[in-house]
Amino acid sequence: MTLSVQGLTIRAGAATLVDDVSFDIAENERVGLIGESGSGKTLTAFAVMGLLSDELDATGEITLNGTRILGAREKDLSRIRGKDMAMVFQEPMTALNPTMRVGRQVAEVMTLHGKDRGQAREAAAELLRQVNLPDRAVRAYPHQLSGGQRQRVMLAMAQANNPELLICDEPTTALDVTVQRMILELINDQPGSLLFITHDLAVVATVCERVLVMRDGRIVEQGHVRDVFTRPKHEYTQHLLAVSNA
Ligand SMILES: Nc1ncnc2c1ncn2[C@@H]1O[C@H](COP(=O)(O)OP(=O)(O)OP(=O)(O)O)[C@@H](O)[C@H]1O
């Protein structure tokens, strides 16, 4: 698996929200994406997933295993999304269908990509068990679960087809510390490549090998976590580290 993002620029009218962003993620590589709120992290992740809304104008090149993502037709993207790459969103309630039992939602990600319905149902129950959800979760609706449980449903869905690239967008922000730790361990146990958006530098230090630092739509610094965190070159990275150690 190789993800390549080259010169990604995203505009909304006259405003440039993401400005000439380039990075690669190699097979099994774990990359953290940090930076202040509004710096363009989520938009970058959405562009990689082919999920940018139509009113945004995106240029540059994004390829996954050589297949073009940016500008690809929805029909082609839907074959890749949820299969080769999957995303865990910041707020699971917006990504889950409130009217469908969670077991069925997890199963549907698999039937959509060709798995037999019965097998998918069994595999969904197993995936939900693997993220430490109680058996009753299979038949629950999203609103009947806690925030941490819903986030684990998202993780089960994201893993359903063993994607080569998993993107997590602040998956633990709204959760208490114990549940945060559990979700992080589950993410850490995932095979494959990872793009992990977070405000928590300690998480990046534990989970990731490489880190990208974004500010005002640009990547201001990128490198190995130990280099960037011990010898930050950019003033903004120095600031982020100083604040996190305070
Ligand atoms: N559809 C849109 N139209 C116009 N502006 C948008 C749109 N989506 C996002 N933005 C703006 O783009 C900027 C980057 O947003 P983005 O969500 O990528 O930030 P972020 O770094 O993920 O922030 P956070 O850490 O708070 O989630 C923000 O200023 C946001 O208001």
The ligand as an SDF file (V2000), in Angstrom:
LIG
                    3D

 31 33  0  0  0  0  0  0  0  0999 V2000
  -17.2200   22.9600    3.1430 N   0  0  0  0  0  0  0  0  0  0  0  0
  -16.4890   23.9820    3.5870 C   0  0  0  0  0  0  0  0  0  0  0  0
  -16.6340   25.2250    3.1010 N   0  0  0  0  0  0  0  0  0  0  0  0
  -15.8870   26.2400    3.5370 C   0  0  0  0  0  0  0  0  0  0  0  0
  -14.9500   26.1310    4.4900 N   0  0  0  0  0  0  0  0  0  0  0  0
  -14.7460   24.9190    5.0240 C   0  0  0  0  0  0  0  0  0  0  0  0
  -15.5030   23.7890    4.6100 C   0  0  0  0  0  0  0  0  0  0  0  0
  -15.0850   22.7090    5.3250 N   0  0  0  0  0  0  0  0  0  0  0  0
  -14.1210   23.1740    6.1520 C   0  0  0  0  0  0  0  0  0  0  0  0
  -13.9180   24.4970    5.9760 N   0  0  0  0  0  0  0  0  0  0  0  0
  -12.9090   25.3350    6.6770 C   0  0  0  0  0  0  0  0  0  0  0  0
  -11.6230   24.8260    6.3680 O   0  0  0  0  0  0  0  0  0  0  0  0
  -10.7220   24.9960    7.4690 C   0  0  0  0  0  0  0  0  0  0  0  0
  -10.0470   23.6790    7.7800 C   0  0  0  0  0  0  0  0  0  0  0  0
  -11.0020   22.7830    8.3460 O   0  0  0  0  0  0  0  0  0  0  0  0
  -10.6250   21.3330    8.9110 P   0  0  0  0  0  0  0  0  0  0  0  0
  -11.8960   20.7300    9.3990 O   0  0  0  0  0  0  0  0  0  0  0  0
   -9.8600   20.6020    7.9060 O   0  0  0  0  0  0  0  0  0  0  0  0
   -9.6970   21.7150   10.1490 O   0  0  0  0  0  0  0  0  0  0  0  0
   -9.0070   20.7540   11.2130 P   0  0  0  0  0  0  0  0  0  0  0  0
   -7.5510   21.0470   11.1660 O   0  0  0  0  0  0  0  0  0  0  0  0
   -9.4310   19.3460   11.0120 O   0  0  0  0  0  0  0  0  0  0  0  0
   -9.6170   21.3150   12.5740 O   0  0  0  0  0  0  0  0  0  0  0  0
  -10.0730   20.5550   13.9210 P   0  0  0  0  0  0  0  0  0  0  0  0
   -8.8020   20.1530   14.5990 O   0  0  0  0  0  0  0  0  0  0  0  0
  -10.8010   21.6230   14.6690 O   0  0  0  0  0  0  0  0  0  0  0  0
  -10.9520   19.4050   13.5230 O   0  0  0  0  0  0  0  0  0  0  0  0
  -11.5570   25.5710    8.6090 C   0  0  0  0  0  0  0  0  0  0  0  0
  -11.3360   26.9530    8.6660 O   0  0  0  0  0  0  0  0  0  0  0  0
  -12.9860   25.2610    8.1910 C   0  0  0  0  0  0  0  0  0  0  0  0
  -13.8730   26.2260    8.7000 O   0  0  0  0  0  0  0  0  0  0  0  0
  1  2  1  0
  2  3  1  0
  2  7  2  0
  3  4  2  0
  4  5  1  0
  5  6  2  0
  6  7  1  0
  6 10  1  0
  7  8  1  0
  8  9  2  0
  9 10  1  0
 10 11  1  0
 11 12  1  0
 11 30  1  0
 12 13  1  0
 13 14  1  0
 13 28  1  0
 14 15  1  0
 15 16  1  0
 16 17  2  0
 16 18  1  0
 16 19  1  0
 19 20  1  0
 20 21  2  0
 20 22  1  0
 20 23  1  0
 23 24  1  0
 24 25  2  0
 24 26  1  0
 24 27  1  0
 28 29  1  0
 28 30  1  0
 30 31  1  0
M  END
$$$$
